[in-house]
Amino acid sequence: AVCLSLMQTIANHPELLRDTSINALSFIFECGEEGCRGASFIRDSAMLSDISELLCFHLGMGLPSGFICPSPDGFLATEKYSFAFRGRAAHAGHPELGANALRPMADFMSQALKLPDPENGTLLNIAAVSVPGALNAVPDKGGFLLEIRGRDTQSVALLREKIEDLLPKCGCKVF
């Protein structure tokens, strides 16, 4: 929306560029930004081959409206993971014959959500939780996505180590 508004403003007021050396403008909408994949796709493509100057921005930095922060430090270091848990299916009438994949998964998620330390710049989010199957069956699989964020790559690495240490404590096998 911000980029579209800027494009509309420039189109409606070409005089804004009259006394500049700008003779062409390109607007690139970063695909996959929330998954931290879009910028690398754009960087590795031919889109930037004839660009002499590149200006980028990101919203959500906690700044008051009307303020900008050029070259922020430690902004959104992140890692993303996909977790899969396996069990053994059984009918809910005989759960003892199965191994519920949800049990270690729920234990891990509960413990992992206690690990981040927002005061020291680490955050963790679990999303897209999936445990497919019928209501009358012990689930044999489940999974979720996990994102770690930190003020820098070192804080993300420390939280990742805590998560890796937690896996065997929750009865999870690492493959």
C-alpha angles and dihedrals in degrees: 000000000000092000093046090050090051091050091050092048092051092046091050094043110035089163087077088076098037098099096041133089090239111121099165137023130200125190119204120192108207110233117210093017095149090053091050092238104102101077094052090050091053093043092052094047129079092252093101099042096104098032115118096182130023124196119187134178141183130201126218101057094130094249121142116257112280096027128110132192115207116208100000117201125228094008115168105328102186146174127191130206139185116214126198125189125196131201137153122275121235138159113272088237088067106030090159088073092061140053111232109226089201094066099068090033093055092044091051093047092049093051095041092054088060093057105074120092109202091183088062095040105262125125133176132194131187118198144154093045111186131184105166123196144078124308091240095054134079103243115244096193142030139158149172144189121252129196127193119199128185143165089255141000092266093059090047090051091051092052091046089055090052090051092049090050090050096056098075091041088061092050093258123146117220116219 
